[in-house]
Amino acid sequence: MFEKLGIVTNIWSEEVENGARFDELMVEFGANGFKDMEVREGDYLRNSEFGKLIQRLESAMPEYTDAEYKTLCDAIWTERPYETKHSTLFEALAAFVQKASGLTLSYAMSHPWLSFPKDSEDDTQQIVKAKKLAYFLCPARPRLRLVDLDTEGDINESAAIANLKHYNTLLPDFPMIFAVENARQTATLTLKLAVAGDAKLTYDETNTYRADGSTVNPPDEFWGAVNMTDLTSVHFKQKREDGVLTEVCDGFVDFRAIAERLKTQCYTGDLLLENTPTVHSLQDALRSREYLLSC
């Protein structure tokens, strides 16, 4: 199953910050068989040439109705003629799309979905913008993933569920997979909230491990609660006492056990590497894939 292993693009952050081009890394990884790529928001992305292109697209979004924007995205990916008020911008976007041919791109960002928003209108507009970016990246199968790295302590479950349901109602004419990832909270709680909020789950077992190798919640507890239809993505990275590693190998996480569960339960979502970034991320990814294929 790991022949189809993909990546989260934050593994490129060191290289991008050292001058590598986002689109060239995308093409290189695609040529090496990593076809599923989750574009992870972050400074490295915004400082890249593709990030600057995204910022221009975001600035142009208000000048198009939702229907016009959707039509433009569809036209670019299907190479149909289109009319735009920003010809230079959309020519650059079309050039990026040509390089992404054959890949499945999705979008992920940090967002405090587990707590009441301080400004509900601003919160709504952030999600609308994110959904539009996700749609541009893959109109055929758009997906937006949120991860809450800010909310700590006791969770107001009603608020979290209400947020997810609200986010799901936004841009109803943009069909989309909407997902959240377990981070600071337990995977079982995140799963419970996702299901109640009509969202899918991205599961990262590494996030359940503390620095001493103990778990926030036992993996068996999560696997006993989840249905494969609840999952859209599973992330792979390894952790030891000194933190998350630069490649997948032996450590706290039992990848063989995860692979067996996914195979026996007929999992159909994607599998994404999220190693700690280095300046040789492709070599790290290739070694990680080789290790996982041996599981």
C-alpha positions, 0 to 999 in steps of 0.5 A: 500500500505504501507504493502510493505514499505521498507527502506534506509539503512542509518537509520542504521548508528548509530547502525553500528557505534556502532558495529552492523553488516550491514548484520544482520540488513538487515536480521532482517529488512527483517524478519519484512517485510521490503523487499525493501532496498536501500543501501545508500553510506556513511561512516557508510557503508564503515566502516561496514563489508559489506562496507569492502567487497564492497571495496574488490569487487571494487578493483577486478573489473578491473581484469574482463571484463564487461561481466565476471563481469556480469556473476559472479554476475548472477551466484552468485545470481542464485547459478550457478557454476562460476570461479573467480580469487578471490575465498575468496572474491566471497565466502564471496559475495555469503554468503552475497547474501544468507542472502539477499535472498527474498530482493530487494536491490538497490544502492544510492550515493551522486554525483554532477550530476547537474554541469559539472564534473571537471574531466570527466574521473574520473566522468565516472569511478565513475558512472561505478563503482556505476553501477557495485555495483548496478548490484551486489546488484540485477541483476534481477532488478538493480537500481542506484540512485544519489542525488546531495548535492553539487551543489547550486545556478543557475543550468546549465540545459544543463550540468545536462541533458548531464550528465544524458544522458552520465551516461545512455550510460555507461555499455549498457549491464547492464540493469538498472533503473537509477534515481535521487532524488530531494534534494536542488533543487525543485522537479519540476526542478529535475523532468524536468531534469530527464525526459529530461535526460532519468532518473527516479525520486526518490521523497522525499516530505520532502526535499521540506520543509524549517525549518519554514514549508514553501515549496521550491515548493508547493507539488501540483505543483509537483503532477500536473507535474509528471506522475507515469511512471516518478517515481521509488521510493518515500521516507518517512520521517517527518519534523518539526521545529527541523528537520527530525524526527526519525519516521514518524508521524504528521508534515509538510508532509501530508502522507495521501495526498501522499498515496491518489495520489499514489493509485489513479494514480496506482503507481508501484514503491517502498516506502522507509522509511528514518528516522533520524538514532537512535540505535533502528531503527527497532522500529522506522520503525515499528511505522512508518509503523503502522502510514502510514498504518493508513493514 
